[in-house]
Amino acid sequence: MNLAGTRGIIGGAFASVTSGIEAYGNYQDGYGFHTNDGVFNKMTNDAFTGNAVAGTYTIDPTKAQKALDFWQARNGGPILTFKPGQLKGSTDVYGNIGIGEGAFVGGQKAVREQISHEMGHYINNVNWDNGIVGGKVSNPNFINTNASFGNDGTYGYYGAIKNAGQYHSGYSIISNNTYDRPGTSWYVMNPHKSAAWQSFGWTKWFYLIPRRF
């Protein structure tokens, strides 16, 4: 067997072991024998009921918040707060991140994309004291913003693209302007997503390679 084949077997074995550890930990915590991805997907989808295209849907705020809490508990980072009635995500000058119900309409991949977008702003645009991300903010304002992509700057869009493999959001949700849930192409989440995706040139495809959190 050649070296590439050996590495493939080792990589597959490692992935199986880590997935098994995740699943066992979630089983112990009452989430069933599922990976972190599996639990998060189920919790996110359970928060949505109804018909998105017809506009006759509801998002259970308690279930949505529990899904976000699970994400934060398993992956670290800042606290994520569900924002009912808010289509897009938001990050304020103090680093508080809100995830809008619009992402839950789109499905679990749309939630992942919105989290990674806001994380881009959280890490790069908040005026953290001494540059310590997640620390104190005594001079609240945004830094390093620019007029690209509808005055939203580059960091949010670039964060979503660069973390696509890590956050397992996938091609469809970071390269197109619509949500991922079947039947929700009626709603354009943001007209600048595809422009940001194309701006990376050929290197953008590397960011889609799946990797562990």
Buried (B, 14 or more C-beta within 10 A) or exposed (E): EEEEEEEEEEEEEEEEEEBEEBBEBBEEEEBEBBBBBBBBBBBBBEBBEEEBBEEEBEBBBEBBBBBBBBBBEBEEBBEBBBBEEBBBBBBBBEBBBBBBBBBBBBBBBBBBBBBBBBBBBBBBBBBBEEEEEEEEBEEEEBEEBEEBBEEBBBBBBBBBBBBBBBBBBBBEBBBBBBBBBEEBBEBEBBEBBBBBBEBBEEEBEEBBEEEEB
